[in-house]
Amino acid sequence: MITEGRIRLRPLEDGDLERTRAWVNDPQVARLVNRVLPVTPIEHRDWYQRVVTDRHQVIFAVEVIADATHVGNCGLKGLDPRARKAELWMYLGDRDSWGKGYGTEACVALCRFGFERLNLNRIHLYTPVYNQRAVALYEKVGFKTEGVLRQDVFQDGQYHDAVVMGLLRQEFAPGRPPA
């Protein structure tokens, strides 16, 4: 387990799956992570089996330490040991946990794990520009905007840009305001 502030990252388990599926089927959460189609129990089980056996990614449940409440999921995918890089993804599905700083703590914990335990040099991510809370969170952790993918996301009947952000090991300094 990986702890940071008030949260811990722990392995995603079978018992987390129905809660996780409910989150990705929540229209408000789905919009923020650019999901469109609902996820069936079979599709969700298949996804879980794929990710937990894929050696090119790691996945965690985000849990509040005080009461062991599972509030979201995160991970690193596309792990490239030669180039020492990976893509970060995360979401807090429990809407009651939004705005409390848990996402920032989870992101810091995941980056620390990637840089220190997996020996990554670079972590990058993509997020729709309309998800301004996510963009602000990533900037707070130290991610820098590296580009914009124009009209990359189709959501709410229209196209939206997506931002590409990256963080290098040498730039990662939790607790220090980004430059």
PANULUM-996072 format. One line per 2 residues: number of its first residue (from 0); for each residue x negated, y, z negated of N, C-alpha, C. Coordinates in Angstrom, 2 decimals. Layout:
NUM> X,Y,Z,X,Y,Z,X,Y,Z  ...;
//
This chain:
0> -0.83,-1.19,0.00,0.00,0.00,0.00,-0.87,1.25,0.00  -0.33,2.28,0.60,-1.05,3.55,0.72,-0.20,4.60,0.03;
2> -0.77,5.33,-0.90,0.00,6.36,-1.60,-0.53,7.74,-1.25  0.38,8.69,-1.29,0.05,10.10,-1.05,1.13,10.92,-1.75;
4> 0.75,11.63,-2.79,1.74,12.44,-3.51,2.84,11.57,-4.09  4.06,11.84,-3.65,5.22,11.16,-4.20,5.69,9.97,-3.37;
6> 4.96,9.65,-2.31,5.40,8.54,-1.46,4.34,7.46,-1.36  4.77,6.31,-0.89,3.85,5.24,-0.56,4.27,4.67,0.79;
8> 3.29,4.22,1.54,3.54,3.47,2.76,3.34,2.01,2.41  4.32,1.21,2.73,4.26,-0.23,2.47,4.70,-0.96,3.73;
10> 4.40,-2.24,3.82,4.83,-2.97,5.01,6.35,-2.91,5.19  6.79,-2.75,6.41,8.22,-2.84,6.73,8.61,-4.31,6.61;
12> 9.71,-4.58,5.93,10.10,-5.95,5.65,11.48,-6.25,6.22  11.82,-7.54,6.25,13.14,-7.98,6.73,14.27,-7.22,6.05;
14> 14.14,-7.03,4.74,15.19,-6.36,3.98,15.41,-4.91,4.36  14.48,-4.33,5.12,14.59,-2.93,5.55,15.30,-2.78,6.89;
16> 15.52,-3.89,7.58,15.94,-3.80,8.97,17.33,-3.21,9.17  18.31,-3.61,8.38,19.66,-3.08,8.62,19.71,-1.59,8.32;
18> 19.02,-1.16,7.28,18.96,0.28,6.96,18.29,1.03,8.11  17.19,0.48,8.61,16.46,1.12,9.71,17.33,1.20,10.96;
20> 18.06,0.15,11.25,18.95,0.15,12.43,20.05,1.20,12.27  20.58,1.33,11.07,21.61,2.36,10.82,21.03,3.75,11.08;
22> 19.78,3.97,10.67,19.16,5.28,10.91,19.02,5.57,12.39  18.49,4.63,13.16,18.27,4.92,14.59,19.58,5.00,15.35;
24> 20.67,4.49,14.77,21.99,4.63,15.38,22.73,5.87,14.90  22.18,6.58,13.94,22.76,7.84,13.46,22.50,8.89,14.55;
26> 23.54,9.50,15.12,23.34,10.44,16.24,22.37,11.58,15.93  22.39,12.09,14.71,21.50,13.20,14.37,20.04,12.74,14.33;
28> 19.78,11.58,13.75,18.43,11.05,13.71,17.99,10.65,15.11  18.87,9.97,15.85,18.54,9.50,17.20,18.13,10.67,18.09;
30> 18.81,11.79,17.99,18.46,12.97,18.80,17.05,13.45,18.49  16.68,13.46,17.21,15.37,13.96,16.82,14.23,13.07,17.30;
32> 14.51,11.77,17.43,13.47,10.84,17.89,13.69,10.44,19.35  14.59,11.14,20.03,14.86,10.96,21.45,15.38,9.56,21.79;
34> 16.28,9.05,20.98,16.98,7.80,21.28,18.32,8.16,21.90  18.80,7.30,22.77,20.08,7.56,23.40,21.05,6.40,23.15;
36> 20.62,5.20,23.47,21.50,4.05,23.37,21.52,3.47,21.96  22.69,3.00,21.52,22.73,2.35,20.21,21.93,1.05,20.23;
38> 21.45,0.66,19.07,20.63,-0.54,18.93,21.47,-1.63,18.28  21.53,-2.79,18.92,22.28,-3.93,18.37,21.42,-4.67,17.35;
40> 22.05,-5.48,16.51,21.25,-6.27,15.55,20.23,-7.18,16.25  20.58,-7.78,17.36,19.65,-8.67,18.07,18.48,-7.87,18.64;
42> 18.77,-6.74,19.26,17.69,-5.89,19.80,16.76,-5.44,18.67  17.35,-5.10,17.53,16.53,-4.62,16.41,15.63,-5.73,15.87;
44> 16.18,-6.92,15.73,15.39,-8.07,15.26,14.25,-8.35,16.25  14.55,-8.30,17.56,13.51,-8.52,18.58,12.41,-7.47,18.48;
46> 12.80,-6.21,18.30,11.82,-5.12,18.15,10.93,-5.40,16.95  11.53,-5.76,15.83,10.76,-6.02,14.61,9.76,-7.16,14.84;
48> 10.20,-8.24,15.45,9.30,-9.37,15.70,8.13,-8.96,16.59  8.40,-8.10,17.58,7.32,-7.63,18.46,6.31,-6.77,17.71;
50> 6.79,-5.79,16.94,5.86,-4.84,16.32,5.04,-5.47,15.20  5.62,-6.39,14.43,4.84,-6.94,13.32,3.80,-7.95,13.80;
52> 3.91,-8.41,15.04,2.91,-9.35,15.56,1.97,-8.72,16.58  2.17,-7.45,16.88,1.34,-6.75,17.86,0.09,-6.20,17.17;
54> -1.07,-6.70,17.55,-2.30,-6.26,16.90,-2.73,-4.87,17.35  -2.00,-4.27,18.27,-2.32,-2.92,18.72,-1.45,-1.86,18.05;
56> -0.79,-2.25,16.98,-0.03,-1.26,16.22,0.15,-1.71,14.78  0.38,-0.71,13.94,0.70,-0.94,12.54,1.98,-0.18,12.23;
58> 2.79,-0.75,11.36,4.07,-0.12,11.02,4.26,-0.17,9.52  4.83,0.91,8.98,5.04,1.02,7.55,6.44,1.54,7.25;
60> 6.95,1.16,6.08,8.13,1.79,5.51,7.62,2.95,4.65  8.33,4.06,4.66,8.02,5.20,3.81,8.94,5.09,2.59;
62> 8.34,5.04,1.41,9.10,4.80,0.19,8.77,5.88,-0.84  9.79,6.40,-1.49,9.60,7.35,-2.59,9.20,6.53,-3.82;
64> 8.07,6.87,-4.40,7.52,6.09,-5.51,8.44,6.10,-6.73  9.00,7.24,-7.06,9.77,7.38,-8.31,10.89,6.36,-8.44;
66> 11.60,6.08,-7.35,12.73,5.15,-7.45,12.69,4.04,-6.39  11.55,3.90,-5.71,11.35,2.86,-4.69,12.40,2.92,-3.58;
68> 12.85,4.14,-3.24,13.83,4.32,-2.18,13.12,4.37,-0.83  13.57,3.53,0.08,13.05,3.51,1.46,13.73,4.64,2.21;
70> 12.95,5.63,2.67,13.52,6.83,3.30,13.17,6.97,4.77  12.23,6.17,5.27,11.85,6.30,6.68,10.82,5.26,7.07;
72> 10.35,5.40,8.30,9.34,4.49,8.85,8.31,5.29,9.63  7.13,4.72,9.74,6.08,5.37,10.51,5.09,4.33,10.99;
74> 4.23,4.73,11.89,3.23,3.79,12.35,2.25,4.42,13.33  1.31,3.60,13.70,0.34,3.95,14.73,0.45,2.88,15.81;
76> 0.62,3.31,17.06,0.73,2.35,18.15,-0.30,2.67,19.22  -0.48,1.72,20.12,-1.48,1.91,21.16,-2.87,1.98,20.59;
78> -3.12,1.25,19.50,-4.45,1.28,18.88,-5.50,0.85,19.90  -6.47,1.72,20.11,-7.54,1.48,21.07,-8.86,1.47,20.30;
80> -9.37,0.27,19.96,-10.59,0.23,19.14,-11.83,0.73,19.86  -11.84,0.68,21.17,-13.01,1.17,21.90,-13.07,2.69,21.88;
82> -11.95,3.33,22.20,-11.91,4.80,22.19,-11.57,5.34,20.79  -11.23,4.43,19.87,-10.92,4.80,18.49,-9.81,5.85,18.42;
84> -8.67,5.51,19.04,-7.53,6.43,19.04,-6.23,5.64,18.93  -5.16,6.35,18.57,-3.84,5.76,18.47,-2.79,6.86,18.53;
86> -1.55,6.45,18.79,-0.42,7.38,18.81,0.38,7.23,17.52  0.64,8.33,16.87,1.42,8.36,15.64,2.89,8.54,15.97;
88> 3.74,7.84,15.23,5.18,8.07,15.28,5.72,7.98,13.86  6.76,8.70,13.60,7.37,8.65,12.28,8.74,9.30,12.30;
90> 9.56,8.89,11.37,10.83,9.57,11.14,11.33,9.24,9.74  12.02,10.19,9.16,12.74,9.96,7.92,14.19,9.80,8.31;
92> 14.73,8.63,8.11,16.11,8.36,8.50,17.11,8.72,7.43  16.68,8.74,6.19,17.54,9.09,5.07,17.66,10.61,5.02;
94> 18.79,11.12,5.48,18.95,12.57,5.57,18.83,13.29,4.22  19.14,12.59,3.13,19.00,13.21,1.80,17.54,13.48,1.46;
96> 16.63,12.85,2.17,15.20,13.05,1.89,14.59,14.18,2.73  15.37,14.73,3.64,14.85,15.80,4.51,14.59,17.07,3.70;
98> 13.54,17.78,4.10,13.23,19.07,3.49,12.57,18.99,2.12  12.12,17.83,1.72,11.51,17.66,0.40,10.01,17.45,0.46;
100> 9.42,17.47,1.65,7.99,17.30,1.79,7.54,15.85,1.93  8.47,14.90,1.92,8.09,13.50,2.05,7.48,13.21,3.42;
102> 7.99,13.86,4.45,7.44,13.65,5.78,5.99,14.09,5.88  5.68,15.23,5.30,4.30,15.71,5.30,3.40,14.74,4.56;
104> 3.84,14.27,3.40,3.04,13.32,2.63,2.85,12.01,3.39  3.90,11.54,4.07,3.79,10.31,4.85,2.83,10.49,6.01;
106> 2.89,11.65,6.66,2.00,11.91,7.79,0.54,11.96,7.33  0.29,12.61,6.21,-1.07,12.68,5.67,-1.56,11.27,5.34;
108> -0.70,10.48,4.68,-1.08,9.11,4.31,-1.39,8.27,5.55  -0.58,8.41,6.58,-0.79,7.64,7.81,-2.06,8.08,8.52;
110> -2.32,9.38,8.57,-3.57,9.87,9.18,-4.78,9.41,8.38  -4.69,9.50,7.07,-5.80,9.04,6.22,-6.08,7.56,6.49;
112> -5.03,6.75,6.57,-5.18,5.33,6.87,-5.86,5.14,8.23  -5.40,5.89,9.23,-5.97,5.77,10.57,-7.44,6.16,10.63;
114> -7.78,7.27,10.00,-9.16,7.75,10.06,-10.09,6.95,9.15  -9.64,6.66,7.94,-10.53,6.03,6.97,-10.54,4.50,7.06;
116> -9.38,3.87,7.24,-9.33,2.41,7.23,-9.48,1.80,8.61  -8.94,2.48,9.64,-9.04,1.94,11.00,-10.20,2.56,11.79;
118> -10.87,3.53,11.17,-12.02,4.18,11.80,-11.65,4.86,13.12  -10.45,5.45,13.18,-10.05,6.18,14.37,-10.77,7.52,14.43;
120> -10.93,8.03,15.62,-11.49,9.36,15.82,-10.41,10.35,16.23  -9.31,9.84,16.80,-8.27,10.71,17.35,-6.91,10.08,17.12;
122> -5.96,10.90,16.69,-4.56,10.49,16.58,-3.75,11.53,17.35  -2.88,11.05,18.21,-2.05,11.97,18.99,-0.58,11.58,18.84;
124> 0.30,12.45,19.30,1.74,12.21,19.23,2.45,13.04,20.28  3.70,12.68,20.49,4.59,13.41,21.39,5.87,13.67,20.62;
126> 6.45,14.86,20.77,7.75,15.12,20.15,8.50,16.14,20.99  9.82,16.02,21.09,10.58,17.04,21.82,10.39,18.41,21.17;
128> 10.28,19.44,21.98,10.04,20.77,21.41,11.22,21.25,20.58  12.42,20.73,20.84,13.57,21.15,20.04,13.48,20.62,18.60;
130> 12.61,19.66,18.33,12.44,19.16,16.97,11.39,20.03,16.26  11.77,21.26,15.99,10.85,22.24,15.42,10.37,21.87,14.02;
132> 11.20,21.18,13.25,10.75,20.75,11.91,9.59,19.78,12.05  9.65,18.89,13.02,8.55,17.94,13.22,7.30,18.68,13.68;
134> 7.45,19.60,14.62,6.30,20.36,15.11,5.64,21.10,13.95  6.43,21.74,13.10,5.88,22.47,11.95,5.17,21.52,10.98;
136> 5.74,20.35,10.75,5.11,19.36,9.87,3.76,18.95,10.41  3.70,18.62,11.71,2.43,18.17,12.30,1.39,19.29,12.27;
138> 1.81,20.52,12.53,0.87,21.64,12.45,0.34,21.80,11.02  1.21,21.62,10.05,0.81,21.73,8.64,-0.27,20.70,8.29;
140> -0.15,19.51,8.87,-1.14,18.44,8.62,-2.44,18.72,9.37  -2.39,19.55,10.42,-3.60,19.90,11.16,-3.57,19.57,12.64;
142> -2.48,18.96,13.12,-2.38,18.66,14.54,-2.35,19.96,15.34  -2.96,19.90,16.51,-3.00,21.05,17.41,-2.25,20.70,18.69;
144> -1.53,21.69,19.22,-0.83,21.48,20.49,-1.87,21.37,21.59  -1.77,20.30,22.35,-2.72,20.06,23.45,-2.06,20.24,24.81;
146> -0.76,20.27,24.82,-0.08,20.46,26.09,1.42,20.32,25.94  2.09,20.63,27.02,3.55,20.52,27.07,3.90,19.69,28.29;
148> 4.74,18.70,28.08,5.27,17.90,29.18,6.61,18.52,29.57  6.61,19.18,30.70,7.80,19.93,31.11,8.94,18.99,31.47;
150> 10.12,19.32,30.95,11.36,18.58,31.20,11.14,17.07,31.07  10.49,16.67,30.03,10.13,15.27,29.80,11.22,14.48,29.08;
152> 12.11,15.17,28.37,13.13,14.53,27.55,14.50,14.91,28.08  15.38,13.93,28.24,16.77,14.22,28.62,17.64,13.92,27.42;
154> 18.24,14.96,26.86,19.05,14.84,25.65,20.14,15.89,25.70  21.31,15.56,25.23,22.44,16.50,25.18,22.79,17.04,26.56;
156> 22.63,16.20,27.59,23.02,16.60,28.95,22.06,17.55,29.65  20.87,17.74,29.09,19.91,18.62,29.74,18.48,18.15,29.47;
158> 17.56,18.68,30.27,16.15,18.34,30.12,15.49,19.29,29.13  14.55,18.72,28.37,13.80,19.49,27.38,12.32,19.17,27.53;
160> 11.49,20.10,27.14,10.05,19.87,27.13,9.68,19.02,25.91  8.55,18.34,26.02,7.97,17.63,24.88,6.57,18.20,24.66;
162> 6.18,18.28,23.42,4.85,18.79,23.09,3.95,17.60,22.79  2.71,17.71,23.26,1.67,16.72,22.96,0.75,17.36,21.94;
164> 0.54,16.65,20.84,-0.31,17.19,19.77,-1.38,16.17,19.42  -2.53,16.65,18.97,-3.61,15.75,18.61,-4.35,16.24,17.37;
166> -4.97,15.28,16.70,-5.76,15.57,15.50,-7.01,14.71,15.56  -8.16,15.35,15.41,-9.43,14.63,15.38,-9.86,14.38,13.95;
168> -10.60,13.32,13.76,-11.10,12.97,12.42,-11.78,14.18,11.76  -12.62,14.90,12.49,-13.37,16.02,11.93,-12.47,17.19,11.53;
170> -11.25,17.23,12.05,-10.31,18.31,11.73,-9.41,17.95,10.54  -9.35,16.69,10.19,-8.43,16.23,9.15,-8.94,16.62,7.79;
172> -8.22,17.51,7.15,-8.61,17.99,5.81,-7.34,18.26,5.01  -6.71,17.20,4.49,-5.47,17.40,3.74,-5.67,18.37,2.58;
174> -4.68,19.22,2.38,-4.76,20.18,1.29,-5.35,21.50,1.71  -6.04,21.54,2.83,-6.62,22.78,3.35,-5.72,23.27,4.47;
176> -5.34,24.54,4.47,-4.49,25.06,5.55,-5.18,24.89,6.90  -4.39,24.53,7.97,-5.01,24.36,9.28,-5.60,25.67,9.80;
178> -6.67,25.55,10.58,-7.34,26.72,11.15,-6.54,27.31,12.28;
//
